């Protein structure tokens, strides 16, 4: 994969300040604007107090891509799976699964292998400091690592809140080494070069793939997701 900046940063949804992934976890624990929103929700006479999980999610191997998410702990793994599909993964309706300890929870469980479905409630299978995994597409797999950073009791208007997300990593064209990459060659993604700016992509396509229809034939857009360049993934419509 191409070289990126040393440490990816992201923006806090509540106060718009910038932090690195680990720093963001510490910031969110004490963010004044977040605490004010939580206090307002808790003082509202409507709704019941619930348990909420703060999850930090990142690419298992592509760690520049990360998310801090708060989710209602009474939701199911299926809800979390759908969120991951919506923001980072969905391209062709592939299968997916969570690995929590020695147990697999799949969208299409195989009972003969002891797999369970994703109807499991989060607070029944997760606890603070737990690390678990998610896999999407068992052919061209995107692997994610998830950690339960914290839990709290309280209220919220939404079942899940995207609290922070990494800014798109700076990836330079591997041909000119000057301009930001806008295309990734899906046929060459495991080789160099495979990331190209608008000007260099046609050159690569003509030289290597002997085709002028580079946008349709081999290239996918560079998007802010650990699934960039995989299968037919072109980015999220719900979380652009």
Phi, psi and omega in degrees: 000157183288162178286140179235175178298154188303321185216118181285146179239165179217173184249131175292128180297331186278314187240359175065022175270158186255134178216158170284173187303307181291321178297328179295322178300316179293319180298314184297331180297332182235008182304120185298320181291323176295316180297326178293320178294318178297316181298319179298316179294320181293329181276351177290136182288347182271153174080170181246155174289135180228171172269138179233139176254137170262114180253138169251123186238135178212165173296135180300321181247331178261080190282353175292342181259121183207160183218142166248121186234137168252132185223142175300121185291350176272358174284169183258168174300329179298322178294317178296318178301318180294321176300314180298321176297315184296320187268332191226338201236319195298124174225318187220021179069034181291164174287160178211165181201150170259143172244109180242107188062233179265003184258137176253133176242115189242155174288340177224074187295141175255104184302328182294342177254011177077014180285150176244165179276176184270019176282357181297134179283137186305313184291349177274338186239350182240157175205161182306142180076359179286138174248133178217174188236157175226139177234135176236128179072106183274009174256298173251083194280136168254120183257130178241149174245133181235140178228135175277103183286317184198170172225155177213162173254135180167199181236162174199151181286332186242149179292339174211149181227125174280101187277331179195154179211145180299148169285151180305126178299144177282115180239117181275150174304134182273004175258308181266339179059028182234312186263154176297140177290137177240346180229144173237132181279111183293337179280340184241013190299334179266008178232167174249141353275156178217353180245128189221147173282176182300324183282325186271339181303314179298326179295314178298316184294321179290317183288318187265316187255359175054042182218148177262351183266057191294326183293328182267327188282307189232337192265141174241153180289149173282116183234165185273074183201145175292353177266007181306131178082358183264141175048239179244026188287127182238012178107172183266134174275329183280325180234071184293000000 
